[in-house]
Amino acid sequence: MPARSARRKLRNDPCAQQRVLAQIRLFATDVDGVLTDGGMYYGESGDEWKKFNTRDGMGIKLLQRAGLVTAFVTQERTKLVARRGEKLTIPEVHQGVMDKLTVVREMVMRHGMTLEQVAYMGDDVNDLELLKAAGFSAAPADGMPQVVAAVDYVCRKKGGEGAVREVIELILAAQQGFVRSTREARS
């Protein structure tokens, strides 16, 4: 796990950030406050609604096309999250999770990876342990202050407003740059 000073260096060193992002093989994210605006909307009949950003969804599909494993890891347990996961064909949807780090450790073992190959996005204190252990961590612009202080990257966008896509674009750009530089080195 990168030390606190190493995380600060990563946040302020675009080249180091590129190297870390080029090695990411699994992208996991919290749901409420990251993929959504964190609001919980209820109708008179008791229905619950969440607003997801379609651009975040397209970003997830782009990661999948690039060969990355995608995951939702959330403390909440709702049919809405299950439906969103199904629509995006997320292979790893974990709901009702109290110990997110343990769940992600199990995932990386099943997929033959390490925590250094995980990018994780979270916004609140229940994400901190995993954010500190992941190879790359990010938070939406409106994440809780202690989360924003702990992550490698703070998005310009808020949760539910394209923050996930912002991080995905960083990952894809780094990985495409890595592929390009590897090809050039072989020439």
Backbone as JSON Lines, residues from 0, in Angstrom:
{"i":0,"aa":"M","n":[0.84,-1.17,0.0],"ca":[0.0,0.0,0.0],"c":[0.89,1.24,0.0]}
{"i":1,"aa":"P","n":[0.59,2.19,-0.9],"ca":[1.42,3.39,-0.94],"c":[1.31,4.18,0.36]}
{"i":2,"aa":"A","n":[2.43,4.7,0.82],"ca":[2.45,5.51,2.03],"c":[1.79,6.85,1.75]}
{"i":3,"aa":"R","n":[1.41,7.54,2.81],"ca":[0.75,8.83,2.67],"c":[1.58,9.79,1.82]}
{"i":4,"aa":"S","n":[2.89,9.87,2.05],"ca":[3.73,10.78,1.27],"c":[3.78,10.34,-0.19]}
{"i":5,"aa":"A","n":[3.75,9.03,-0.43],"ca":[3.74,8.54,-1.81],"c":[2.44,8.93,-2.5]}
{"i":6,"aa":"R","n":[1.32,8.9,-1.76],"ca":[0.03,9.31,-2.33],"c":[0.06,10.79,-2.7]}
{"i":7,"aa":"R","n":[0.62,11.63,-1.84],"ca":[0.72,13.06,-2.16],"c":[1.57,13.25,-3.41]}
{"i":8,"aa":"K","n":[2.65,12.49,-3.5],"ca":[3.52,12.58,-4.67],"c":[2.75,12.15,-5.92]}
{"i":9,"aa":"L","n":[1.97,11.08,-5.82],"ca":[1.2,10.61,-6.95],"c":[0.19,11.67,-7.4]}
{"i":10,"aa":"R","n":[-0.43,12.33,-6.44],"ca":[-1.42,13.36,-6.76],"c":[-0.77,14.52,-7.51]}
{"i":11,"aa":"N","n":[0.48,14.83,-7.18],"ca":[1.17,15.98,-7.76],"c":[2.15,15.63,-8.88]}
{"i":12,"aa":"D","n":[2.23,14.37,-9.25],"ca":[3.19,13.94,-10.27],"c":[2.45,13.22,-11.39]}
{"i":13,"aa":"P","n":[2.12,13.92,-12.47],"ca":[1.37,13.3,-13.56],"c":[2.06,12.08,-14.17]}
{"i":14,"aa":"C","n":[3.37,12.07,-14.23],"ca":[4.09,10.92,-14.8],"c":[3.93,9.68,-13.92]}
{"i":15,"aa":"A","n":[4.07,9.86,-12.62],"ca":[3.87,8.74,-11.69],"c":[2.43,8.27,-11.76]}
{"i":16,"aa":"Q","n":[1.51,9.19,-11.85],"ca":[0.1,8.83,-11.96],"c":[-0.16,8.01,-13.22]}
{"i":17,"aa":"Q","n":[0.44,8.4,-14.32],"ca":[0.3,7.67,-15.58],"c":[0.8,6.23,-15.45]}
{"i":18,"aa":"R","n":[1.96,6.06,-14.81],"ca":[2.53,4.72,-14.63],"c":[1.6,3.83,-13.81]}
{"i":19,"aa":"V","n":[1.03,4.38,-12.75],"ca":[0.11,3.61,-11.9],"c":[-1.16,3.26,-12.68]}
{"i":20,"aa":"L","n":[-1.73,4.24,-13.36],"ca":[-2.97,4.02,-14.11],"c":[-2.79,3.02,-15.26]}
{"i":21,"aa":"A","n":[-1.61,2.98,-15.84],"ca":[-1.34,2.05,-16.94],"c":[-1.4,0.6,-16.48]}
{"i":22,"aa":"Q","n":[-1.25,0.36,-15.19],"ca":[-1.23,-1.01,-14.65],"c":[-2.58,-1.45,-14.07]}
{"i":23,"aa":"I","n":[-3.58,-0.59,-14.1],"ca":[-4.88,-0.92,-13.52],"c":[-5.58,-2.01,-14.33]}
{"i":24,"aa":"R","n":[-6.09,-3.01,-13.63],"ca":[-6.83,-4.11,-14.27],"c":[-8.25,-4.26,-13.75]}
{"i":25,"aa":"L","n":[-8.54,-3.62,-12.61],"ca":[-9.87,-3.7,-12.03],"c":[-10.29,-2.31,-11.58]}
{"i":26,"aa":"F","n":[-11.48,-1.89,-12.0],"ca":[-12.04,-0.62,-11.59],"c":[-13.27,-0.91,-10.73]}
{"i":27,"aa":"A","n":[-13.21,-0.5,-9.47],"ca":[-14.33,-0.7,-8.55],"c":[-14.79,0.65,-8.04]}
{"i":28,"aa":"T","n":[-16.07,0.76,-7.77],"ca":[-16.61,2.01,-7.28],"c":[-17.74,1.78,-6.3]}
{"i":29,"aa":"D","n":[-17.83,2.7,-5.35],"ca":[-19.01,2.81,-4.51],"c":[-20.14,3.3,-5.43]}
{"i":30,"aa":"V","n":[-21.37,3.25,-4.96],"ca":[-22.48,3.69,-5.79],"c":[-23.01,5.05,-5.34]}
{"i":31,"aa":"D","n":[-23.64,5.1,-4.17],"ca":[-24.27,6.34,-3.7],"c":[-23.21,7.4,-3.42]}
{"i":32,"aa":"G","n":[-23.34,8.53,-4.08],"ca":[-22.39,9.63,-3.9],"c":[-21.26,9.6,-4.91]}
{"i":33,"aa":"V","n":[-21.14,8.52,-5.66],"ca":[-20.11,8.42,-6.7],"c":[-20.79,8.25,-8.07]}
{"i":34,"aa":"L","n":[-21.53,7.16,-8.23],"ca":[-22.31,6.96,-9.46],"c":[-23.62,7.74,-9.42]}
{"i":35,"aa":"T","n":[-24.04,8.15,-8.22],"ca":[-25.24,8.98,-8.05],"c":[-24.84,10.25,-7.33]}
{"i":36,"aa":"D","n":[-25.79,11.15,-7.2],"ca":[-25.52,12.4,-6.49],"c":[-25.6,12.25,-4.98]}
{"i":37,"aa":"G","n":[-25.84,11.04,-4.51],"ca":[-25.91,10.78,-3.08],"c":[-27.29,11.0,-2.5]}
{"i":38,"aa":"G","n":[-28.2,11.54,-3.29],"ca":[-29.57,11.73,-2.82],"c":[-30.33,10.42,-2.85]}
{"i":39,"aa":"M","n":[-31.29,10.31,-1.96],"ca":[-32.2,9.17,-1.97],"c":[-33.59,9.74,-2.15]}
{"i":40,"aa":"Y","n":[-34.22,9.37,-3.25],"ca":[-35.51,9.93,-3.61],"c":[-36.59,8.89,-3.35]}
{"i":41,"aa":"Y","n":[-37.66,9.29,-2.66],"ca":[-38.74,8.37,-2.32],"c":[-40.06,8.93,-2.83]}
{"i":42,"aa":"G","n":[-40.87,8.07,-3.4],"ca":[-42.21,8.44,-3.83],"c":[-43.21,8.14,-2.73]}
{"i":43,"aa":"E","n":[-44.42,8.64,-2.88],"ca":[-45.49,8.42,-1.9],"c":[-45.77,6.94,-1.7]}
{"i":44,"aa":"S","n":[-45.61,6.15,-2.75],"ca":[-45.88,4.71,-2.66],"c":[-44.72,3.93,-2.06]}
{"i":45,"aa":"G","n":[-43.65,4.63,-1.68],"ca":[-42.49,3.95,-1.1],"c":[-41.43,3.59,-2.11]}
{"i":46,"aa":"D","n":[-41.66,3.91,-3.38],"ca":[-40.66,3.65,-4.41],"c":[-39.41,4.47,-4.14]}
{"i":47,"aa":"E","n":[-38.27,3.89,-4.45],"ca":[-37.0,4.6,-4.31],"c":[-36.4,4.8,-5.69]}
{"i":48,"aa":"W","n":[-35.84,6.0,-5.9],"ca":[-35.2,6.3,-7.18],"c":[-33.78,6.77,-6.96]}
{"i":49,"aa":"K","n":[-32.95,6.5,-7.94],"ca":[-31.59,7.02,-7.97],"c":[-31.33,7.5,-9.39]}
{"i":50,"aa":"K","n":[-30.58,8.57,-9.5],"ca":[-30.23,9.09,-10.82],"c":[-28.79,8.71,-11.13]}
{"i":51,"aa":"F","n":[-28.6,7.96,-12.21],"ca":[-27.28,7.58,-12.69],"c":[-26.95,8.41,-13.92]}
{"i":52,"aa":"N","n":[-25.67,8.71,-14.11],"ca":[-25.21,9.48,-15.25],"c":[-24.88,8.52,-16.4]}
{"i":53,"aa":"T","n":[-25.5,8.72,-17.55],"ca":[-25.27,7.81,-18.67],"c":[-23.83,7.85,-19.17]}
{"i":54,"aa":"R","n":[-23.16,8.98,-19.01],"ca":[-21.76,9.06,-19.46],"c":[-20.86,8.2,-18.58]}
{"i":55,"aa":"D","n":[-21.17,8.13,-17.28],"ca":[-20.44,7.21,-16.42],"c":[-20.64,5.78,-16.91]}
{"i":56,"aa":"G","n":[-21.88,5.46,-17.28],"ca":[-22.18,4.11,-17.79],"c":[-21.4,3.8,-19.05]}
{"i":57,"aa":"M","n":[-21.33,4.76,-19.98],"ca":[-20.55,4.54,-21.2],"c":[-19.07,4.36,-20.87]}
{"i":58,"aa":"G","n":[-18.58,5.11,-19.9],"ca":[-17.19,4.94,-19.48],"c":[-16.92,3.54,-18.97]}
{"i":59,"aa":"I","n":[-17.84,3.02,-18.19],"ca":[-17.7,1.65,-17.68],"c":[-17.66,0.66,-18.83]}
{"i":60,"aa":"K","n":[-18.52,0.85,-19.83],"ca":[-18.51,-0.03,-21.0],"c":[-17.17,0.07,-21.74]}
{"i":61,"aa":"L","n":[-16.6,1.27,-21.82],"ca":[-15.3,1.44,-22.48],"c":[-14.2,0.71,-21.73]}
{"i":62,"aa":"L","n":[-14.25,0.75,-20.4],"ca":[-13.27,-0.01,-19.61],"c":[-13.4,-1.5,-19.89]}
{"i":63,"aa":"Q","n":[-14.63,-1.98,-19.93],"ca":[-14.86,-3.4,-20.19],"c":[-14.32,-3.78,-21.57]}
{"i":64,"aa":"R","n":[-14.55,-2.95,-22.55],"ca":[-14.03,-3.22,-23.9],"c":[-12.5,-3.24,-23.92]}
{"i":65,"aa":"A","n":[-11.9,-2.48,-23.03],"ca":[-10.44,-2.44,-22.93],"c":[-9.9,-3.63,-22.12]}
{"i":66,"aa":"G","n":[-10.79,-4.47,-21.6],"ca":[-10.38,-5.68,-20.9],"c":[-10.29,-5.56,-19.38]}
{"i":67,"aa":"L","n":[-10.74,-4.46,-18.82],"ca":[-10.7,-4.3,-17.36],"c":[-11.94,-4.93,-16.72]}
{"i":68,"aa":"V","n":[-11.76,-5.45,-15.53],"ca":[-12.87,-5.96,-14.73],"c":[-13.51,-4.76,-14.04]}
{"i":69,"aa":"T","n":[-14.84,-4.73,-13.99],"ca":[-15.55,-3.63,-13.35],"c":[-16.37,-4.16,-12.19]}
{"i":70,"aa":"A","n":[-16.53,-3.32,-11.15],"ca":[-17.22,-3.77,-9.95],"c":[-17.94,-2.62,-9.26]}
{"i":71,"aa":"F","n":[-19.08,-2.95,-8.64],"ca":[-19.76,-2.07,-7.7],"c":[-19.56,-2.68,-6.32]}
{"i":72,"aa":"V","n":[-19.18,-1.87,-5.36],"ca":[-19.03,-2.31,-3.97],"c":[-19.72,-1.28,-3.11]}
{"i":73,"aa":"T","n":[-20.88,-1.65,-2.56],"ca":[-21.69,-0.68,-1.84],"c":[-22.27,-1.25,-0.55]}
{"i":74,"aa":"Q","n":[-22.44,-0.39,0.41],"ca":[-23.03,-0.78,1.68],"c":[-24.55,-0.94,1.54]}
{"i":75,"aa":"E","n":[-25.14,-0.19,0.64],"ca":[-26.59,-0.27,0.4],"c":[-26.94,-1.59,-0.28]}
{"i":76,"aa":"R","n":[-28.21,-1.96,-0.17],"ca":[-28.72,-3.15,-0.86],"c":[-30.05,-2.77,-1.48]}
{"i":77,"aa":"T","n":[-30.03,-2.54,-2.82],"ca":[-31.26,-2.14,-3.51],"c":[-31.37,-2.86,-4.85]}
{"i":78,"aa":"K","n":[-32.62,-3.0,-5.29],"ca":[-32.86,-3.59,-6.61],"c":[-32.36,-2.65,-7.71]}
{"i":79,"aa":"L","n":[-32.38,-1.35,-7.43],"ca":[-31.91,-0.37,-8.43],"c":[-30.44,-0.59,-8.78]}
{"i":80,"aa":"V","n":[-29.61,-0.84,-7.77],"ca":[-28.19,-1.07,-8.02],"c":[-28.0,-2.38,-8.8]}
{"i":81,"aa":"A","n":[-28.76,-3.4,-8.41],"ca":[-28.68,-4.67,-9.14],"c":[-29.07,-4.47,-10.6]}
{"i":82,"aa":"R","n":[-30.13,-3.71,-10.85],"ca":[-30.57,-3.45,-12.23],"c":[-29.53,-2.65,-13.0]}
{"i":83,"aa":"R","n":[-28.92,-1.66,-12.36],"ca":[-27.88,-0.88,-13.05],"c":[-26.69,-1.77,-13.38]}
{"i":84,"aa":"G","n":[-26.31,-2.62,-12.44],"ca":[-25.23,-3.56,-12.69],"c":[-25.53,-4.5,-13.83]}
{"i":85,"aa":"E","n":[-26.75,-5.0,-13.89],"ca":[-27.16,-5.89,-14.99],"c":[-27.11,-5.16,-16.32]}
{"i":86,"aa":"K","n":[-27.66,-3.94,-16.34],"ca":[-27.69,-3.17,-17.59],"c":[-26.28,-2.93,-18.13]}
{"i":87,"aa":"L","n":[-25.33,-2.67,-17.23],"ca":[-23.95,-2.42,-17.65],"c":[-23.11,-3.69,-17.72]}
{"i":88,"aa":"T","n":[-23.71,-4.82,-17.48],"ca":[-23.03,-6.13,-17.41],"c":[-21.79,-6.09,-16.52]}
{"i":89,"aa":"I","n":[-21.98,-5.52,-15.33],"ca":[-20.91,-5.47,-14.32],"c":[-20.76,-6.88,-13.77]}
{"i":90,"aa":"P","n":[-19.6,-7.5,-13.9],"ca":[-19.45,-8.88,-13.42],"c":[-19.38,-9.01,-11.9]}
{"i":91,"aa":"E","n":[-19.02,-7.95,-11.22],"ca":[-18.84,-7.99,-9.76],"c":[-19.72,-6.91,-9.12]}
{"i":92,"aa":"V","n":[-20.93,-7.29,-8.7],"ca":[-21.82,-6.37,-7.99],"c":[-21.95,-6.9,-6.57]}
{"i":93,"aa":"H","n":[-21.44,-6.13,-5.63],"ca":[-21.44,-6.53,-4.22],"c":[-22.2,-5.49,-3.42]}
{"i":94,"aa":"Q","n":[-23.35,-5.9,-2.88],"ca":[-24.2,-5.01,-2.1],"c":[-24.24,-5.46,-0.64]}
{"i":95,"aa":"G","n":[-24.58,-4.54,0.24],"ca":[-24.67,-4.85,1.66],"c":[-23.31,-5.11,2.28]}
{"i":96,"aa":"V","n":[-22.27,-4.49,1.72],"ca":[-20.89,-4.76,2.13],"c":[-20.48,-3.81,3.25]}
{"i":97,"aa":"M","n":[-20.09,-4.37,4.38],"ca":[-19.6,-3.57,5.49],"c":[-18.07,-3.47,5.47]}
{"i":98,"aa":"D","n":[-17.4,-4.49,4.96],"ca":[-15.93,-4.51,4.87],"c":[-15.54,-4.56,3.4]}
{"i":99,"aa":"K","n":[-15.45,-3.4,2.79],"ca":[-15.19,-3.3,1.36],"c":[-13.8,-3.81,0.98]}
{"i":100,"aa":"L","n":[-12.81,-3.58,1.83],"ca":[-11.46,-4.03,1.53],"c":[-11.4,-5.55,1.41]}
{"i":101,"aa":"T","n":[-12.05,-6.25,2.31],"ca":[-12.05,-7.72,2.26],"c":[-12.7,-8.22,0.98]}
{"i":102,"aa":"V","n":[-13.8,-7.62,0.59],"ca":[-14.49,-8.02,-0.65],"c":[-13.58,-7.81,-1.85]}
{"i":103,"aa":"V","n":[-12.9,-6.67,-1.91],"ca":[-12.03,-6.4,-3.05],"c":[-10.8,-7.31,-3.02]}
{"i":104,"aa":"R","n":[-10.27,-7.59,-1.85],"ca":[-9.16,-8.55,-1.77],"c":[-9.57,-9.91,-2.33]}
{"i":105,"aa":"E","n":[-10.78,-10.37,-2.01],"ca":[-11.27,-11.64,-2.54],"c":[-11.41,-11.58,-4.06]}
{"i":106,"aa":"M","n":[-11.88,-10.43,-4.57],"ca":[-12.01,-10.26,-6.02],"c":[-10.66,-10.35,-6.72]}
{"i":107,"aa":"V","n":[-9.67,-9.63,-6.19],"ca":[-8.37,-9.62,-6.87],"c":[-7.73,-11.01,-6.83]}
{"i":108,"aa":"M","n":[-7.95,-11.75,-5.76],"ca":[-7.42,-13.11,-5.7],"c":[-8.09,-13.99,-6.77]}
{"i":109,"aa":"R","n":[-9.41,-13.89,-6.89],"ca":[-10.13,-14.68,-7.9],"c":[-9.68,-14.36,-9.31]}
{"i":110,"aa":"H","n":[-9.34,-13.09,-9.55],"ca":[-8.96,-12.66,-10.9],"c":[-7.44,-12.67,-11.12]}
{"i":111,"aa":"G","n":[-6.68,-13.15,-10.14],"ca":[-5.23,-13.23,-10.3],"c":[-4.55,-11.88,-10.37]}
{"i":112,"aa":"M","n":[-4.99,-10.95,-9.55],"ca":[-4.46,-9.59,-9.54],"c":[-3.89,-9.26,-8.18]}
{"i":113,"aa":"T","n":[-3.42,-8.02,-8.05],"ca":[-2.98,-7.48,-6.76],"c":[-3.77,-6.21,-6.5]}
{"i":114,"aa":"L","n":[-3.75,-5.76,-5.25],"ca":[-4.43,-4.51,-4.92],"c":[-3.83,-3.32,-5.67]}
{"i":115,"aa":"E","n":[-2.55,-3.4,-6.03],"ca":[-1.92,-2.32,-6.78],"c":[-2.54,-2.16,-8.17]}
{"i":116,"aa":"Q","n":[-3.23,-3.18,-8.64],"ca":[-3.86,-3.13,-9.96],"c":[-5.33,-2.7,-9.89]}
{"i":117,"aa":"V","n":[-5.75,-2.22,-8.72],"ca":[-7.13,-1.79,-8.5],"c":[-7.22,-0.28,-8.43]}
{"i":118,"aa":"A","n":[-8.18,0.26,-9.16],"ca":[-8.57,1.66,-9.0],"c":[-9.91,1.64,-8.29]}
{"i":119,"aa":"Y","n":[-10.03,2.43,-7.23],"ca":[-11.28,2.47,-6.48],"c":[-11.71,3.91,-6.28]}
{"i":120,"aa":"M","n":[-13.02,4.14,-6.44],"ca":[-13.62,5.45,-6.21],"c":[-14.6,5.36,-5.06]}
{"i":121,"aa":"G","n":[-14.46,6.29,-4.13],"ca":[-15.39,6.37,-3.0],"c":[-15.55,7.81,-2.58]}
{"i":122,"aa":"D","n":[-16.54,8.04,-1.71],"ca":[-16.84,9.42,-1.32],"c":[-17.02,9.63,0.17]}
{"i":123,"aa":"D","n":[-17.07,8.55,0.96],"ca":[-17.38,8.73,2.38],"c":[-16.47,7.87,3.24]}
{"i":124,"aa":"V","n":[-16.59,8.04,4.55],"ca":[-15.65,7.42,5.49],"c":[-15.63,5.9,5.43]}
{"i":125,"aa":"N","n":[-16.75,5.27,5.03],"ca":[-16.74,3.81,4.92],"c":[-15.93,3.32,3.73]}
{"i":126,"aa":"D","n":[-15.42,4.21,2.91],"ca":[-14.56,3.86,1.77],"c":[-13.08,4.02,2.08]}
{"i":127,"aa":"L","n":[-12.76,4.68,3.19],"ca":[-11.36,5.07,3.45],"c":[-10.37,3.91,3.46]}
{"i":128,"aa":"E","n":[-10.7,2.82,4.13],"ca":[-9.76,1.71,4.22],"c":[-9.41,1.18,2.83]}
{"i":129,"aa":"L","n":[-10.4,1.0,1.98],"ca":[-10.15,0.51,0.63],"c":[-9.44,1.57,-0.22]}
{"i":130,"aa":"L","n":[-9.83,2.82,-0.08],"ca":[-9.16,3.88,-0.83],"c":[-7.67,3.93,-0.53]}
{"i":131,"aa":"K","n":[-7.31,3.71,0.73],"ca":[-5.9,3.74,1.13],"c":[-5.13,2.51,0.66]}
{"i":132,"aa":"A","n":[-5.83,1.39,0.43],"ca":[-5.17,0.14,0.03],"c":[-5.07,-0.03,-1.48]}
{"i":133,"aa":"A","n":[-5.96,0.6,-2.24],"ca":[-6.0,0.42,-3.68],"c":[-4.76,1.05,-4.34]}
{"i":134,"aa":"G","n":[-4.39,0.52,-5.48],"ca":[-3.27,1.08,-6.23],"c":[-3.51,2.51,-6.65]}
{"i":135,"aa":"F","n":[-4.76,2.83,-6.97],"ca":[-5.15,4.19,-7.34],"c":[-6.5,4.48,-6.72]}
{"i":136,"aa":"S","n":[-6.62,5.64,-6.1],"ca":[-7.88,6.01,-5.45],"c":[-8.34,7.37,-5.92]}
{"i":137,"aa":"A","n":[-9.66,7.53,-5.98],"ca":[-10.23,8.8,-6.43],"c":[-11.53,9.07,-5.69]}
{"i":138,"aa":"A","n":[-11.87,10.35,-5.65],"ca":[-13.11,10.8,-5.03],"c":[-13.74,11.88,-5.89]}
{"i":139,"aa":"P","n":[-15.07,11.94,-5.89],"ca":[-15.74,13.05,-6.56],"c":[-15.4,14.36,-5.87]}
{"i":140,"aa":"A","n":[-15.6,15.46,-6.55],"ca":[-15.3,16.79,-5.99],"c":[-16.04,17.04,-4.69]}
{"i":141,"aa":"D","n":[-17.22,16.45,-4.53],"ca":[-18.01,16.68,-3.33],"c":[-17.88,15.55,-2.3]}
{"i":142,"aa":"G","n":[-16.8,14.78,-2.39],"ca":[-16.55,13.74,-1.39],"c":[-16.3,14.37,-0.02]}
{"i":143,"aa":"M","n":[-16.44,13.56,1.02],"ca":[-16.21,14.05,2.37],"c":[-14.75,14.51,2.51]}
{"i":144,"aa":"P","n":[-14.49,15.55,3.31],"ca":[-13.14,16.12,3.41],"c":[-12.06,15.1,3.75]}
{"i":145,"aa":"Q","n":[-12.32,14.16,4.66],"ca":[-11.29,13.18,5.02],"c":[-11.01,12.22,3.87]}
{"i":146,"aa":"V","n":[-11.98,12.01,2.99],"ca":[-11.78,11.17,1.8],"c":[-10.96,11.94,0.77]}
{"i":147,"aa":"V","n":[-11.35,13.17,0.51],"ca":[-10.64,14.01,-0.44],"c":[-9.16,14.13,-0.04]}
{"i":148,"aa":"A","n":[-8.9,14.22,1.26],"ca":[-7.52,14.34,1.74],"c":[-6.72,13.05,1.54]}
{"i":149,"aa":"A","n":[-7.4,11.91,1.45],"ca":[-6.71,10.62,1.42],"c":[-6.46,10.05,0.03]}
{"i":150,"aa":"V","n":[-7.13,10.57,-0.99],"ca":[-7.07,9.93,-2.31],"c":[-5.96,10.47,-3.2]}
{"i":151,"aa":"D","n":[-5.68,9.69,-4.25],"ca":[-4.68,10.08,-5.24],"c":[-5.19,11.14,-6.21]}
{"i":152,"aa":"Y","n":[-6.5,11.16,-6.42],"ca":[-7.08,12.07,-7.41],"c":[-8.44,12.56,-6.93]}
{"i":153,"aa":"V","n":[-8.63,13.86,-6.98],"ca":[-9.93,14.47,-6.67],"c":[-10.51,14.99,-7.99]}
{"i":154,"aa":"C","n":[-11.67,14.5,-8.32],"ca":[-12.32,14.88,-9.58],"c":[-12.74,16.34,-9.58]}
{"i":155,"aa":"R","n":[-12.84,16.88,-10.76],"ca":[-13.42,18.21,-10.93],"c":[-14.94,18.13,-10.84]}
{"i":156,"aa":"K","n":[-15.48,16.96,-11.18],"ca":[-16.93,16.76,-11.2],"c":[-17.42,16.13,-9.91]}
{"i":157,"aa":"K","n":[-18.68,16.37,-9.61],"ca":[-19.33,15.8,-8.42],"c":[-19.85,14.4,-8.7]}
{"i":158,"aa":"G","n":[-20.19,13.69,-7.63],"ca":[-20.8,12.38,-7.76],"c":[-22.1,12.47,-8.54]}
{"i":159,"aa":"G","n":[-22.3,11.51,-9.44],"ca":[-23.51,11.49,-10.25],"c":[-23.5,12.48,-11.4]}
{"i":160,"aa":"E","n":[-22.42,13.25,-11.52],"ca":[-22.34,14.27,-12.57],"c":[-21.15,14.05,-13.5]}
{"i":161,"aa":"G","n":[-20.68,12.8,-13.58],"ca":[-19.6,12.49,-14.51],"c":[-18.24,12.26,-13.87]}
{"i":162,"aa":"A","n":[-18.18,12.2,-12.54],"ca":[-16.89,11.96,-11.87],"c":[-16.29,10.61,-12.25]}
{"i":163,"aa":"V","n":[-17.14,9.6,-12.35],"ca":[-16.64,8.27,-12.71],"c":[-16.04,8.29,-14.11]}
{"i":164,"aa":"R","n":[-16.71,8.92,-15.04],"ca":[-16.2,9.01,-16.41],"c":[-14.87,9.75,-16.44]}
{"i":165,"aa":"E","n":[-14.74,10.78,-15.61],"ca":[-13.5,11.55,-15.53],"c":[-12.32,10.64,-15.17]}
{"i":166,"aa":"V","n":[-12.5,9.79,-14.18],"ca":[-11.43,8.87,-13.77],"c":[-11.19,7.81,-14.83]}
{"i":167,"aa":"I","n":[-12.27,7.32,-15.42],"ca":[-12.13,6.31,-16.48],"c":[-11.33,6.86,-17.65]}
{"i":168,"aa":"E","n":[-11.57,8.11,-18.02],"ca":[-10.81,8.72,-19.11],"c":[-9.32,8.79,-18.78]}
{"i":169,"aa":"L","n":[-8.99,9.05,-17.52],"ca":[-7.58,9.06,-17.09],"c":[-6.97,7.67,-17.26]}
{"i":170,"aa":"I","n":[-7.71,6.65,-16.83],"ca":[-7.21,5.26,-16.93],"c":[-7.0,4.88,-18.38]}
{"i":171,"aa":"L","n":[-8.0,5.13,-19.2],"ca":[-7.9,4.75,-20.62],"c":[-6.77,5.49,-21.33]}
{"i":172,"aa":"A","n":[-6.63,6.77,-21.04],"ca":[-5.54,7.54,-21.67],"c":[-4.18,6.99,-21.25]}
{"i":173,"aa":"A","n":[-4.03,6.67,-19.98],"ca":[-2.75,6.13,-19.5],"c":[-2.47,4.78,-20.14]}
{"i":174,"aa":"Q","n":[-3.5,3.94,-20.26],"ca":[-3.28,2.61,-20.82],"c":[-3.03,2.67,-22.31]}
{"i":175,"aa":"Q","n":[-3.68,3.58,-23.01],"ca":[-3.41,3.74,-24.44],"c":[-2.01,4.3,-24.66]}
{"i":176,"aa":"G","n":[-1.59,5.21,-23.8],"ca":[-0.24,5.75,-23.88],"c":[0.8,4.68,-23.61]}
{"i":177,"aa":"F","n":[0.5,3.77,-22.67],"ca":[1.4,2.67,-22.34],"c":[1.53,1.73,-23.54]}
{"i":178,"aa":"V","n":[0.41,1.41,-24.18],"ca":[0.43,0.53,-25.35],"c":[1.22,1.2,-26.47]}
{"i":179,"aa":"R","n":[0.97,2.5,-26.68],"ca":[1.66,3.25,-27.74],"c":[3.17,3.27,-27.47]}
{"i":180,"aa":"S","n":[3.59,3.55,-26.23],"ca":[5.02,3.64,-25.93],"c":[5.68,2.26,-26.02]}
{"i":181,"aa":"T","n":[4.94,1.2,-25.7],"ca":[5.48,-0.16,-25.82],"c":[5.7,-0.51,-27.29]}
{"i":182,"aa":"R","n":[4.76,-0.14,-28.14],"ca":[4.9,-0.38,-29.58],"c":[6.09,0.38,-30.14]}
{"i":183,"aa":"E","n":[6.23,1.63,-29.72],"ca":[7.35,2.46,-30.2],"c":[8.69,1.9,-29.74]}
{"i":184,"aa":"A","n":[8.74,1.35,-28.55],"ca":[9.98,0.77,-28.04],"c":[10.38,-0.46,-28.83]}
{"i":185,"aa":"R","n":[9.4,-1.21,-29.35],"ca":[9.69,-2.41,-30.14],"c":[10.2,-2.08,-31.52]}
{"i":186,"aa":"S","n":[9.83,-0.9,-32.03],"ca":[10.21,-0.52,-33.41],"c":[11.68,-0.27,-33.54]}
